[in-house]
Amino acid sequence: MPSVIPTRRSILWKSLTLCLALSSTSFLVAQTAPPSQSPIQLVGVRAVLDKTIDARKVKQGDPVVAKPEVKIHIADGVDLETNTKLLGRVDSVQPSVNKSDSTIIVTFDRAQLKDGREIPIKATILWIGQPPSRLNPTIVSAAADRTTPGVGVGAGMSGTPPEQGYQGSEIAGRPKRNQDKAAPNPPGVFSQTDALPGIDFASDISKQESGSFSAQRHNVHVSAGTVFAFALAVLPANAPNP
């Protein structure tokens, strides 16, 4: 089935202005032109990585897929089911050579719905968490620290995910080993040191890519089953090509 969705929308990104509503459970990305167009609402979506991403094996352009943990309503007439595929790609990869550092940058820009339709999305990864099988399920943070599916991304706005643990399908993200007290990130900028063992994560909601992974002196390895907490929005179908 041919796709009508453009793969890159740099013109649209340049026209988007971030408006963080820190006192609420959601934030809006307002499009500055045309003025009559409604703001785009970003919704908190947790999705599971379908296949492992490894800097030794992937190459630029390779597909990356994640699937939502639960059914989520994200826009009028658009529900993400658990069999929905968030479709992305590897934008760039730098493998480790002779114990050099490595990086992988990924972008998720489409959602394939259960009826086969593909829709354009803006997706920024707020933080990542290890697969549930690798965590102690009894470690759960305070309710205010959780990013509840489908009700916005308030918990991710600080750029600091909470303690890592699980309660049902809810994730609470920052590993206990990471107790550094770094200065808070600017609004819309997210980062985790040692988000996964030996892997750092970073993203910027003003950028087109969804996020980047880096490792010092070894290859980035993000296992299948890793959970991504997204800020995600459906884009207009007529989003312009660059």
VOLOTOR-508359 format. One record per residue (C-alpha): residue in one letter; x, y, z; residue number from 1. Coordinates in Angstrom, 1 decimal, padded with zeros to 4 digits. Example, Ala and Ser with C-alpha at 12.3 -4.5 7.8 and 13.67 -1.06 7.14 Angstrom:
# residues 2
<atom><aa>A</aa><c1>012.3</c1><c2>-004.5</c2><c3>007.8</c3><i>1</i></atom>
<atom><aa>S</aa><c1>013.7</c1><c2>-001.1</c2><c3>007.1</c3><i>2</i></atom>
END
This chain:
# residues 242
<atom><aa>M</aa><c1>000.0</c1><c2>000.0</c2><c3>000.0</c3><i>1</i></atom>
<atom><aa>P</aa><c1>001.7</c1><c2>003.2</c2><c3>-001.1</c3><i>2</i></atom>
<atom><aa>S</aa><c1>002.2</c1><c2>005.8</c2><c3>001.6</c3><i>3</i></atom>
<atom><aa>V</aa><c1>001.2</c1><c2>009.4</c2><c3>001.2</c3><i>4</i></atom>
<atom><aa>I</aa><c1>003.1</c1><c2>010.5</c2><c3>004.2</c3><i>5</i></atom>
<atom><aa>P</aa><c1>006.3</c1><c2>012.5</c2><c3>003.7</c3><i>6</i></atom>
<atom><aa>T</aa><c1>009.3</c1><c2>011.1</c2><c3>005.5</c3><i>7</i></atom>
<atom><aa>R</aa><c1>010.8</c1><c2>014.5</c2><c3>006.4</c3><i>8</i></atom>
<atom><aa>R</aa><c1>009.0</c1><c2>017.7</c2><c3>007.5</c3><i>9</i></atom>
<atom><aa>S</aa><c1>011.8</c1><c2>020.2</c2><c3>008.3</c3><i>10</i></atom>
<atom><aa>I</aa><c1>009.7</c1><c2>023.1</c2><c3>007.2</c3><i>11</i></atom>
<atom><aa>L</aa><c1>006.9</c1><c2>022.1</c2><c3>009.6</c3><i>12</i></atom>
<atom><aa>W</aa><c1>009.4</c1><c2>021.7</c2><c3>012.5</c3><i>13</i></atom>
<atom><aa>K</aa><c1>010.8</c1><c2>025.2</c2><c3>011.8</c3><i>14</i></atom>
<atom><aa>S</aa><c1>007.2</c1><c2>026.6</c2><c3>012.1</c3><i>15</i></atom>
<atom><aa>L</aa><c1>006.4</c1><c2>024.9</c2><c3>015.4</c3><i>16</i></atom>
<atom><aa>T</aa><c1>006.7</c1><c2>026.8</c2><c3>018.7</c3><i>17</i></atom>
<atom><aa>L</aa><c1>006.9</c1><c2>024.9</c2><c3>022.0</c3><i>18</i></atom>
<atom><aa>C</aa><c1>004.5</c1><c2>026.0</c2><c3>024.7</c3><i>19</i></atom>
<atom><aa>L</aa><c1>005.0</c1><c2>024.0</c2><c3>027.9</c3><i>20</i></atom>
<atom><aa>A</aa><c1>002.1</c1><c2>024.2</c2><c3>030.3</c3><i>21</i></atom>
<atom><aa>L</aa><c1>004.1</c1><c2>023.2</c2><c3>033.4</c3><i>22</i></atom>
<atom><aa>S</aa><c1>001.1</c1><c2>023.4</c2><c3>035.7</c3><i>23</i></atom>
<atom><aa>S</aa><c1>-001.1</c1><c2>021.0</c2><c3>033.8</c3><i>24</i></atom>
<atom><aa>T</aa><c1>-000.9</c1><c2>017.4</c2><c3>032.6</c3><i>25</i></atom>
<atom><aa>S</aa><c1>-000.3</c1><c2>018.2</c2><c3>028.9</c3><i>26</i></atom>
<atom><aa>F</aa><c1>001.5</c1><c2>020.7</c2><c3>026.7</c3><i>27</i></atom>
<atom><aa>L</aa><c1>000.9</c1><c2>022.1</c2><c3>023.3</c3><i>28</i></atom>
<atom><aa>V</aa><c1>003.0</c1><c2>022.6</c2><c3>020.2</c3><i>29</i></atom>
<atom><aa>A</aa><c1>001.4</c1><c2>025.6</c2><c3>018.5</c3><i>30</i></atom>
<atom><aa>Q</aa><c1>001.9</c1><c2>026.1</c2><c3>014.8</c3><i>31</i></atom>
<atom><aa>T</aa><c1>002.7</c1><c2>029.8</c2><c3>014.2</c3><i>32</i></atom>
<atom><aa>A</aa><c1>001.4</c1><c2>029.8</c2><c3>010.6</c3><i>33</i></atom>
<atom><aa>P</aa><c1>-001.3</c1><c2>030.0</c2><c3>009.6</c3><i>34</i></atom>
<atom><aa>P</aa><c1>-002.8</c1><c2>031.6</c2><c3>012.7</c3><i>35</i></atom>
<atom><aa>S</aa><c1>-006.2</c1><c2>029.9</c2><c3>012.2</c3><i>36</i></atom>
<atom><aa>Q</aa><c1>-004.8</c1><c2>026.4</c2><c3>012.6</c3><i>37</i></atom>
<atom><aa>S</aa><c1>-005.5</c1><c2>024.6</c2><c3>015.8</c3><i>38</i></atom>
<atom><aa>P</aa><c1>-002.6</c1><c2>023.8</c2><c3>018.1</c3><i>39</i></atom>
<atom><aa>I</aa><c1>-001.2</c1><c2>020.3</c2><c3>018.0</c3><i>40</i></atom>
<atom><aa>Q</aa><c1>-001.7</c1><c2>018.5</c2><c3>021.4</c3><i>41</i></atom>
<atom><aa>L</aa><c1>001.1</c1><c2>016.1</c2><c3>022.4</c3><i>42</i></atom>
<atom><aa>V</aa><c1>-000.1</c1><c2>013.0</c2><c3>024.4</c3><i>43</i></atom>
<atom><aa>G</aa><c1>002.0</c1><c2>010.8</c2><c3>026.6</c3><i>44</i></atom>
<atom><aa>V</aa><c1>002.4</c1><c2>007.4</c2><c3>025.0</c3><i>45</i></atom>
<atom><aa>R</aa><c1>004.6</c1><c2>004.5</c2><c3>026.3</c3><i>46</i></atom>
<atom><aa>A</aa><c1>005.6</c1><c2>002.0</c2><c3>023.7</c3><i>47</i></atom>
<atom><aa>V</aa><c1>007.8</c1><c2>-001.1</c2><c3>023.6</c3><i>48</i></atom>
<atom><aa>L</aa><c1>010.8</c1><c2>-001.4</c2><c3>021.2</c3><i>49</i></atom>
<atom><aa>D</aa><c1>010.1</c1><c2>-004.3</c2><c3>018.8</c3><i>50</i></atom>
<atom><aa>K</aa><c1>013.7</c1><c2>-005.2</c2><c3>017.9</c3><i>51</i></atom>
<atom><aa>T</aa><c1>017.1</c1><c2>-004.6</c2><c3>019.4</c3><i>52</i></atom>
<atom><aa>I</aa><c1>019.1</c1><c2>-001.6</c2><c3>018.1</c3><i>53</i></atom>
<atom><aa>D</aa><c1>022.8</c1><c2>-002.2</c2><c3>018.1</c3><i>54</i></atom>
<atom><aa>A</aa><c1>025.4</c1><c2>000.2</c2><c3>016.8</c3><i>55</i></atom>
<atom><aa>R</aa><c1>027.5</c1><c2>-002.7</c2><c3>015.5</c3><i>56</i></atom>
<atom><aa>K</aa><c1>024.6</c1><c2>-004.0</c2><c3>013.3</c3><i>57</i></atom>
<atom><aa>V</aa><c1>022.3</c1><c2>-001.2</c2><c3>012.2</c3><i>58</i></atom>
<atom><aa>K</aa><c1>022.9</c1><c2>001.3</c2><c3>009.4</c3><i>59</i></atom>
<atom><aa>Q</aa><c1>021.4</c1><c2>004.6</c2><c3>008.4</c3><i>60</i></atom>
<atom><aa>G</aa><c1>017.8</c1><c2>004.1</c2><c3>007.1</c3><i>61</i></atom>
<atom><aa>D</aa><c1>017.2</c1><c2>000.9</c2><c3>008.9</c3><i>62</i></atom>
<atom><aa>P</aa><c1>013.6</c1><c2>000.6</c2><c3>010.3</c3><i>63</i></atom>
<atom><aa>V</aa><c1>012.8</c1><c2>001.0</c2><c3>014.0</c3><i>64</i></atom>
<atom><aa>V</aa><c1>009.4</c1><c2>-000.1</c2><c3>015.3</c3><i>65</i></atom>
<atom><aa>A</aa><c1>007.7</c1><c2>000.4</c2><c3>018.7</c3><i>66</i></atom>
<atom><aa>K</aa><c1>004.2</c1><c2>-000.7</c2><c3>019.8</c3><i>67</i></atom>
<atom><aa>P</aa><c1>002.0</c1><c2>001.0</c2><c3>022.4</c3><i>68</i></atom>
<atom><aa>E</aa><c1>001.6</c1><c2>-000.8</c2><c3>025.8</c3><i>69</i></atom>
<atom><aa>V</aa><c1>-002.1</c1><c2>000.0</c2><c3>026.0</c3><i>70</i></atom>
<atom><aa>K</aa><c1>-004.9</c1><c2>001.5</c2><c3>023.8</c3><i>71</i></atom>
<atom><aa>I</aa><c1>-004.7</c1><c2>005.3</c2><c3>023.8</c3><i>72</i></atom>
<atom><aa>H</aa><c1>-006.9</c1><c2>008.0</c2><c3>022.2</c3><i>73</i></atom>
<atom><aa>I</aa><c1>-004.5</c1><c2>010.6</c2><c3>020.8</c3><i>74</i></atom>
<atom><aa>A</aa><c1>-006.7</c1><c2>012.7</c2><c3>018.4</c3><i>75</i></atom>
<atom><aa>D</aa><c1>-010.2</c1><c2>012.9</c2><c3>017.0</c3><i>76</i></atom>
<atom><aa>G</aa><c1>-010.9</c1><c2>009.6</c2><c3>015.3</c3><i>77</i></atom>
<atom><aa>V</aa><c1>-007.4</c1><c2>008.3</c2><c3>016.0</c3><i>78</i></atom>
<atom><aa>D</aa><c1>-006.8</c1><c2>005.5</c2><c3>018.6</c3><i>79</i></atom>
<atom><aa>L</aa><c1>-003.4</c1><c2>003.8</c2><c3>019.0</c3><i>80</i></atom>
<atom><aa>E</aa><c1>-004.1</c1><c2>000.1</c2><c3>019.7</c3><i>81</i></atom>
<atom><aa>T</aa><c1>-001.6</c1><c2>-002.3</c2><c3>021.1</c3><i>82</i></atom>
<atom><aa>N</aa><c1>-001.0</c1><c2>-003.7</c2><c3>017.6</c3><i>83</i></atom>
<atom><aa>T</aa><c1>-000.4</c1><c2>-000.2</c2><c3>016.2</c3><i>84</i></atom>
<atom><aa>K</aa><c1>003.1</c1><c2>000.2</c2><c3>014.9</c3><i>85</i></atom>
<atom><aa>L</aa><c1>005.1</c1><c2>003.4</c2><c3>015.6</c3><i>86</i></atom>
<atom><aa>L</aa><c1>007.3</c1><c2>003.5</c2><c3>012.6</c3><i>87</i></atom>
<atom><aa>G</aa><c1>010.8</c1><c2>005.1</c2><c3>012.6</c3><i>88</i></atom>
<atom><aa>R</aa><c1>014.2</c1><c2>004.8</c2><c3>011.2</c3><i>89</i></atom>
<atom><aa>V</aa><c1>017.9</c1><c2>005.1</c2><c3>012.1</c3><i>90</i></atom>
<atom><aa>D</aa><c1>018.9</c1><c2>008.6</c2><c3>011.1</c3><i>91</i></atom>
<atom><aa>S</aa><c1>022.6</c1><c2>008.1</c2><c3>011.9</c3><i>92</i></atom>
<atom><aa>V</aa><c1>024.9</c1><c2>005.6</c2><c3>013.5</c3><i>93</i></atom>
<atom><aa>Q</aa><c1>028.4</c1><c2>005.8</c2><c3>014.7</c3><i>94</i></atom>
<atom><aa>P</aa><c1>029.7</c1><c2>002.4</c2><c3>015.9</c3><i>95</i></atom>
<atom><aa>S</aa><c1>032.5</c1><c2>002.0</c2><c3>018.4</c3><i>96</i></atom>
<atom><aa>V</aa><c1>035.9</c1><c2>001.3</c2><c3>016.8</c3><i>97</i></atom>
<atom><aa>N</aa><c1>038.9</c1><c2>000.4</c2><c3>019.0</c3><i>98</i></atom>
<atom><aa>K</aa><c1>036.9</c1><c2>001.4</c2><c3>022.1</c3><i>99</i></atom>
<atom><aa>S</aa><c1>035.8</c1><c2>004.7</c2><c3>020.7</c3><i>100</i></atom>
<atom><aa>D</aa><c1>032.4</c1><c2>006.2</c2><c3>021.7</c3><i>101</i></atom>
<atom><aa>S</aa><c1>029.2</c1><c2>005.3</c2><c3>019.7</c3><i>102</i></atom>
<atom><aa>T</aa><c1>025.9</c1><c2>007.0</c2><c3>018.9</c3><i>103</i></atom>
<atom><aa>I</aa><c1>022.6</c1><c2>006.2</c2><c3>017.3</c3><i>104</i></atom>
<atom><aa>I</aa><c1>019.9</c1><c2>008.8</c2><c3>016.4</c3><i>105</i></atom>
<atom><aa>V</aa><c1>016.4</c1><c2>007.7</c2><c3>015.6</c3><i>106</i></atom>
<atom><aa>T</aa><c1>013.2</c1><c2>009.3</c2><c3>014.3</c3><i>107</i></atom>
<atom><aa>F</aa><c1>009.6</c1><c2>008.0</c2><c3>014.6</c3><i>108</i></atom>
<atom><aa>D</aa><c1>007.4</c1><c2>009.9</c2><c3>012.1</c3><i>109</i></atom>
<atom><aa>R</aa><c1>004.6</c1><c2>007.6</c2><c3>011.2</c3><i>110</i></atom>
<atom><aa>A</aa><c1>002.0</c1><c2>005.4</c2><c3>012.9</c3><i>111</i></atom>
<atom><aa>Q</aa><c1>000.5</c1><c2>002.4</c2><c3>011.2</c3><i>112</i></atom>
<atom><aa>L</aa><c1>-003.0</c1><c2>001.8</c2><c3>012.4</c3><i>113</i></atom>
<atom><aa>K</aa><c1>-004.7</c1><c2>-001.6</c2><c3>012.7</c3><i>114</i></atom>
<atom><aa>D</aa><c1>-006.6</c1><c2>-001.0</c2><c3>009.4</c3><i>115</i></atom>
<atom><aa>G</aa><c1>-003.2</c1><c2>-000.5</c2><c3>007.6</c3><i>116</i></atom>
<atom><aa>R</aa><c1>-003.4</c1><c2>003.3</c2><c3>007.3</c3><i>117</i></atom>
<atom><aa>E</aa><c1>-000.3</c1><c2>005.3</c2><c3>008.0</c3><i>118</i></atom>
<atom><aa>I</aa><c1>-000.6</c1><c2>008.7</c2><c3>009.6</c3><i>119</i></atom>
<atom><aa>P</aa><c1>002.2</c1><c2>011.3</c2><c3>010.1</c3><i>120</i></atom>
<atom><aa>I</aa><c1>003.2</c1><c2>011.9</c2><c3>013.7</c3><i>121</i></atom>
<atom><aa>K</aa><c1>005.6</c1><c2>014.1</c2><c3>015.7</c3><i>122</i></atom>
<atom><aa>A</aa><c1>007.2</c1><c2>011.9</c2><c3>018.4</c3><i>123</i></atom>
<atom><aa>T</aa><c1>009.8</c1><c2>012.9</c2><c3>020.9</c3><i>124</i></atom>
<atom><aa>I</aa><c1>011.1</c1><c2>010.3</c2><c3>023.4</c3><i>125</i></atom>
<atom><aa>L</aa><c1>011.0</c1><c2>011.8</c2><c3>026.9</c3><i>126</i></atom>
<atom><aa>W</aa><c1>012.9</c1><c2>009.0</c2><c3>028.6</c3><i>127</i></atom>
<atom><aa>I</aa><c1>013.5</c1><c2>005.3</c2><c3>028.3</c3><i>128</i></atom>
<atom><aa>G</aa><c1>013.2</c1><c2>002.4</c2><c3>030.8</c3><i>129</i></atom>
<atom><aa>Q</aa><c1>014.5</c1><c2>-001.2</c2><c3>030.9</c3><i>130</i></atom>
<atom><aa>P</aa><c1>012.2</c1><c2>-004.0</c2><c3>029.9</c3><i>131</i></atom>
<atom><aa>P</aa><c1>009.9</c1><c2>-005.1</c2><c3>032.8</c3><i>132</i></atom>
<atom><aa>S</aa><c1>011.6</c1><c2>-008.5</c2><c3>033.0</c3><i>133</i></atom>
<atom><aa>R</aa><c1>014.8</c1><c2>-006.7</c2><c3>034.1</c3><i>134</i></atom>
<atom><aa>L</aa><c1>013.3</c1><c2>-004.7</c2><c3>036.9</c3><i>135</i></atom>
<atom><aa>N</aa><c1>012.1</c1><c2>-005.4</c2><c3>040.4</c3><i>136</i></atom>
<atom><aa>P</aa><c1>008.3</c1><c2>-005.0</c2><c3>040.0</c3><i>137</i></atom>
<atom><aa>T</aa><c1>007.8</c1><c2>-004.0</c2><c3>043.7</c3><i>138</i></atom>
<atom><aa>I</aa><c1>009.8</c1><c2>-000.8</c2><c3>043.2</c3><i>139</i></atom>
<atom><aa>V</aa><c1>007.1</c1><c2>001.8</c2><c3>042.3</c3><i>140</i></atom>
<atom><aa>S</aa><c1>007.4</c1><c2>005.6</c2><c3>042.6</c3><i>141</i></atom>
<atom><aa>A</aa><c1>004.8</c1><c2>008.0</c2><c3>043.9</c3><i>142</i></atom>
<atom><aa>A</aa><c1>001.7</c1><c2>008.3</c2><c3>041.7</c3><i>143</i></atom>
<atom><aa>A</aa><c1>002.6</c1><c2>011.9</c2><c3>040.7</c3><i>144</i></atom>
<atom><aa>D</aa><c1>005.8</c1><c2>010.7</c2><c3>039.1</c3><i>145</i></atom>
<atom><aa>R</aa><c1>004.1</c1><c2>008.4</c2><c3>036.7</c3><i>146</i></atom>
<atom><aa>T</aa><c1>003.4</c1><c2>009.2</c2><c3>033.1</c3><i>147</i></atom>
<atom><aa>T</aa><c1>-000.1</c1><c2>007.9</c2><c3>032.7</c3><i>148</i></atom>
<atom><aa>P</aa><c1>-001.0</c1><c2>006.9</c2><c3>029.1</c3><i>149</i></atom>
<atom><aa>G</aa><c1>-003.2</c1><c2>009.1</c2><c3>027.1</c3><i>150</i></atom>
<atom><aa>V</aa><c1>-003.6</c1><c2>012.0</c2><c3>029.6</c3><i>151</i></atom>
<atom><aa>G</aa><c1>-000.6</c1><c2>014.2</c2><c3>028.6</c3><i>152</i></atom>
<atom><aa>V</aa><c1>003.0</c1><c2>014.2</c2><c3>029.4</c3><i>153</i></atom>
<atom><aa>G</aa><c1>003.2</c1><c2>016.2</c2><c3>032.7</c3><i>154</i></atom>
<atom><aa>A</aa><c1>005.5</c1><c2>013.7</c2><c3>034.4</c3><i>155</i></atom>
<atom><aa>G</aa><c1>008.0</c1><c2>014.1</c2><c3>031.6</c3><i>156</i></atom>
<atom><aa>M</aa><c1>008.1</c1><c2>017.8</c2><c3>031.5</c3><i>157</i></atom>
<atom><aa>S</aa><c1>010.9</c1><c2>018.2</c2><c3>034.0</c3><i>158</i></atom>
<atom><aa>G</aa><c1>013.2</c1><c2>016.2</c2><c3>031.8</c3><i>159</i></atom>
<atom><aa>T</aa><c1>013.8</c1><c2>014.0</c2><c3>034.9</c3><i>160</i></atom>
<atom><aa>P</aa><c1>012.1</c1><c2>010.6</c2><c3>034.9</c3><i>161</i></atom>
<atom><aa>P</aa><c1>011.1</c1><c2>009.2</c2><c3>038.2</c3><i>162</i></atom>
<atom><aa>E</aa><c1>012.4</c1><c2>006.1</c2><c3>040.1</c3><i>163</i></atom>
<atom><aa>Q</aa><c1>012.3</c1><c2>003.0</c2><c3>037.9</c3><i>164</i></atom>
<atom><aa>G</aa><c1>009.7</c1><c2>000.4</c2><c3>038.6</c3><i>165</i></atom>
<atom><aa>Y</aa><c1>006.4</c1><c2>-000.9</c2><c3>037.3</c3><i>166</i></atom>
<atom><aa>Q</aa><c1>002.8</c1><c2>-001.1</c2><c3>038.4</c3><i>167</i></atom>
<atom><aa>G</aa><c1>000.7</c1><c2>-002.9</c2><c3>035.9</c3><i>168</i></atom>
<atom><aa>S</aa><c1>001.3</c1><c2>-001.2</c2><c3>032.6</c3><i>169</i></atom>
<atom><aa>E</aa><c1>002.6</c1><c2>002.0</c2><c3>034.3</c3><i>170</i></atom>
<atom><aa>I</aa><c1>006.2</c1><c2>002.7</c2><c3>034.2</c3><i>171</i></atom>
<atom><aa>A</aa><c1>008.1</c1><c2>004.9</c2><c3>036.5</c3><i>172</i></atom>
<atom><aa>G</aa><c1>011.5</c1><c2>005.5</c2><c3>034.9</c3><i>173</i></atom>
<atom><aa>R</aa><c1>014.8</c1><c2>006.6</c2><c3>036.4</c3><i>174</i></atom>
<atom><aa>P</aa><c1>017.1</c1><c2>003.8</c2><c3>037.5</c3><i>175</i></atom>
<atom><aa>K</aa><c1>018.1</c1><c2>004.0</c2><c3>041.2</c3><i>176</i></atom>
<atom><aa>R</aa><c1>021.7</c1><c2>003.8</c2><c3>040.4</c3><i>177</i></atom>
<atom><aa>N</aa><c1>021.5</c1><c2>007.2</c2><c3>038.7</c3><i>178</i></atom>
<atom><aa>Q</aa><c1>021.4</c1><c2>009.6</c2><c3>041.7</c3><i>179</i></atom>
<atom><aa>D</aa><c1>023.4</c1><c2>012.4</c2><c3>040.2</c3><i>180</i></atom>
<atom><aa>K</aa><c1>022.0</c1><c2>015.9</c2><c3>040.9</c3><i>181</i></atom>
<atom><aa>A</aa><c1>022.7</c1><c2>017.6</c2><c3>037.6</c3><i>182</i></atom>
<atom><aa>A</aa><c1>021.2</c1><c2>021.0</c2><c3>036.8</c3><i>183</i></atom>
<atom><aa>P</aa><c1>017.7</c1><c2>020.7</c2><c3>035.3</c3><i>184</i></atom>
<atom><aa>N</aa><c1>017.4</c1><c2>020.8</c2><c3>031.5</c3><i>185</i></atom>
<atom><aa>P</aa><c1>015.7</c1><c2>023.7</c2><c3>029.7</c3><i>186</i></atom>
<atom><aa>P</aa><c1>012.0</c1><c2>023.1</c2><c3>028.9</c3><i>187</i></atom>
<atom><aa>G</aa><c1>011.6</c1><c2>020.6</c2><c3>026.1</c3><i>188</i></atom>
<atom><aa>V</aa><c1>015.1</c1><c2>019.1</c2><c3>026.5</c3><i>189</i></atom>
<atom><aa>F</aa><c1>015.3</c1><c2>015.6</c2><c3>028.0</c3><i>190</i></atom>
<atom><aa>S</aa><c1>018.3</c1><c2>013.5</c2><c3>029.1</c3><i>191</i></atom>
<atom><aa>Q</aa><c1>019.2</c1><c2>010.5</c2><c3>031.1</c3><i>192</i></atom>
<atom><aa>T</aa><c1>022.7</c1><c2>009.5</c2><c3>032.2</c3><i>193</i></atom>
<atom><aa>D</aa><c1>023.0</c1><c2>005.7</c2><c3>032.3</c3><i>194</i></atom>
<atom><aa>A</aa><c1>019.4</c1><c2>005.3</c2><c3>031.2</c3><i>195</i></atom>
<atom><aa>L</aa><c1>020.2</c1><c2>001.7</c2><c3>030.4</c3><i>196</i></atom>
<atom><aa>P</aa><c1>023.4</c1><c2>000.1</c2><c3>031.6</c3><i>197</i></atom>
<atom><aa>G</aa><c1>026.2</c1><c2>002.1</c2><c3>030.0</c3><i>198</i></atom>
<atom><aa>I</aa><c1>023.8</c1><c2>004.0</c2><c3>027.7</c3><i>199</i></atom>
<atom><aa>D</aa><c1>023.0</c1><c2>007.7</c2><c3>027.9</c3><i>200</i></atom>
<atom><aa>F</aa><c1>019.9</c1><c2>009.2</c2><c3>026.3</c3><i>201</i></atom>
<atom><aa>A</aa><c1>019.0</c1><c2>012.7</c2><c3>025.1</c3><i>202</i></atom>
<atom><aa>S</aa><c1>016.2</c1><c2>014.4</c2><c3>023.1</c3><i>203</i></atom>
<atom><aa>D</aa><c1>015.0</c1><c2>017.9</c2><c3>022.2</c3><i>204</i></atom>
<atom><aa>I</aa><c1>011.3</c1><c2>018.4</c2><c3>021.4</c3><i>205</i></atom>
<atom><aa>S</aa><c1>012.2</c1><c2>021.3</c2><c3>019.0</c3><i>206</i></atom>
<atom><aa>K</aa><c1>014.2</c1><c2>018.9</c2><c3>016.8</c3><i>207</i></atom>
<atom><aa>Q</aa><c1>012.9</c1><c2>016.6</c2><c3>014.1</c3><i>208</i></atom>
<atom><aa>E</aa><c1>014.6</c1><c2>013.5</c2><c3>015.5</c3><i>209</i></atom>
<atom><aa>S</aa><c1>012.9</c1><c2>011.6</c2><c3>018.3</c3><i>210</i></atom>
<atom><aa>G</aa><c1>016.1</c1><c2>011.0</c2><c3>020.4</c3><i>211</i></atom>
<atom><aa>S</aa><c1>019.7</c1><c2>009.9</c2><c3>020.5</c3><i>212</i></atom>
<atom><aa>F</aa><c1>021.5</c1><c2>007.1</c2><c3>022.4</c3><i>213</i></atom>
<atom><aa>S</aa><c1>025.3</c1><c2>007.2</c2><c3>023.2</c3><i>214</i></atom>
<atom><aa>A</aa><c1>027.8</c1><c2>005.1</c2><c3>024.9</c3><i>215</i></atom>
<atom><aa>Q</aa><c1>031.4</c1><c2>005.7</c2><c3>025.9</c3><i>216</i></atom>
<atom><aa>R</aa><c1>034.1</c1><c2>003.2</c2><c3>024.7</c3><i>217</i></atom>
<atom><aa>H</aa><c1>031.5</c1><c2>000.6</c2><c3>023.6</c3><i>218</i></atom>
<atom><aa>N</aa><c1>028.6</c1><c2>000.1</c2><c3>021.2</c3><i>219</i></atom>
<atom><aa>V</aa><c1>025.2</c1><c2>001.4</c2><c3>021.9</c3><i>220</i></atom>
<atom><aa>H</aa><c1>022.9</c1><c2>-001.6</c2><c3>022.5</c3><i>221</i></atom>
<atom><aa>V</aa><c1>019.1</c1><c2>-000.9</c2><c3>023.2</c3><i>222</i></atom>
<atom><aa>S</aa><c1>017.4</c1><c2>-004.3</c2><c3>023.8</c3><i>223</i></atom>
<atom><aa>A</aa><c1>014.0</c1><c2>-005.3</c2><c3>022.3</c3><i>224</i></atom>
<atom><aa>G</aa><c1>011.4</c1><c2>-004.7</c2><c3>025.0</c3><i>225</i></atom>
<atom><aa>T</aa><c1>012.9</c1><c2>-001.4</c2><c3>026.1</c3><i>226</i></atom>
<atom><aa>V</aa><c1>010.1</c1><c2>001.0</c2><c3>026.9</c3><i>227</i></atom>
<atom><aa>F</aa><c1>010.1</c1><c2>004.5</c2><c3>025.3</c3><i>228</i></atom>
<atom><aa>A</aa><c1>008.0</c1><c2>007.2</c2><c3>026.9</c3><i>229</i></atom>
<atom><aa>F</aa><c1>006.9</c1><c2>009.5</c2><c3>024.0</c3><i>230</i></atom>
<atom><aa>A</aa><c1>005.3</c1><c2>012.9</c2><c3>023.7</c3><i>231</i></atom>
<atom><aa>L</aa><c1>003.4</c1><c2>012.2</c2><c3>020.5</c3><i>232</i></atom>
<atom><aa>A</aa><c1>001.0</c1><c2>014.1</c2><c3>018.3</c3><i>233</i></atom>
<atom><aa>V</aa><c1>-000.8</c1><c2>013.5</c2><c3>015.0</c3><i>234</i></atom>
<atom><aa>L</aa><c1>000.3</c1><c2>015.9</c2><c3>012.3</c3><i>235</i></atom>
<atom><aa>P</aa><c1>-001.8</c1><c2>017.4</c2><c3>009.5</c3><i>236</i></atom>
<atom><aa>A</aa><c1>-002.1</c1><c2>015.1</c2><c3>006.6</c3><i>237</i></atom>
<atom><aa>N</aa><c1>-000.9</c1><c2>017.9</c2><c3>004.3</c3><i>238</i></atom>
<atom><aa>A</aa><c1>002.3</c1><c2>018.5</c2><c3>006.2</c3><i>239</i></atom>
<atom><aa>P</aa><c1>004.7</c1><c2>020.1</c2><c3>003.6</c3><i>240</i></atom>
<atom><aa>N</aa><c1>007.8</c1><c2>018.5</c2><c3>002.2</c3><i>241</i></atom>
<atom><aa>P</aa><c1>011.0</c1><c2>020.3</c2><c3>002.6</c3><i>242</i></atom>
END
